[in-house]
Amino acid sequence: MNSVKNSARVLPTLTHVVRPRLPPAQKVIEQSVLVERVWKDLDPLLEERLSSAVEFMVKEQLNALMPALRDEIEAAVCAALVSHLSSNGGKFE
C-alpha cells in the first residue's frame, strides 16, 4: 500500500502551457479559379459520358424508327416503279 502513495508523489504536474500548432496558412483561391480547375478535371469525363449517352439514345431511336422508315422507303420505291411502268407502257427501261 505504501508503493501506491509513493507513485502518486512522483507524478509530474502540468506547469507549461502547450499551444497547438496552427496549420500553415493556405492560399486563398478565388472562386473562379477553383471552378476552372474543377471544370478542367471533370470536362473529359463529362464529355465521354455525354458522348456515350447520346450514342446510345441515337441508336435506340434509329432502331425504333427503322421499321417505319423501311415501310416508307418501300412504298416510295413501289410508287416510283408503278409510275415509271405506267408512263413507259409497262416496260422497265
Secondary structure, DSSP 8 states (H G I E B T S, - for coil): -HHHHHHHHT-----S--------------HHHHHHHHHHHHHHHHHHHHHHHHHHHHHHHHHHHHHHHHHHHHHHHHHHHHHHHHHTTT---
